[in-house]
């Protein structure tokens, strides 16, 4: 299991989020906390909040929302495999993220919505408009 430093049991939530590798810097973790992207026990919290083992965090990053349970505390940022031992993601959260990713993937059918259509897309549009249904008059 992950080694926990018991001499300093007090730590900040922004530092734990950084050590658990949810954010690249502590400044980004602090900004996410202040922006309401991270909730502890269903409530907005400050960067100085002291996390405890067993706390449930909801973390929104981009399109994804993760619900994790704190398993261990660490003051240091280490490698990703060790950082993943600081928390466990709930099965409901994993399932919801997989479904959201599948929906995003299915929704993107290769058509660009920004700007003008490509030459291939223009051909498809013209072909669609010129199509005559066999049962139409």
PyMOL commands that set and color helices and strands:
alter all, ss='L'
color gray80, all
select helices_A, chain A and resi 13-19+26-34+80-86+91-107+119-130
alter helices_A, ss='H'
color red, helices_A
select strands_A, chain A and resi 38-40+43-44+56-61+64-70+87-89
alter strands_A, ss='S'
color yellow, strands_A
deselect
rebuild
show_as cartoon
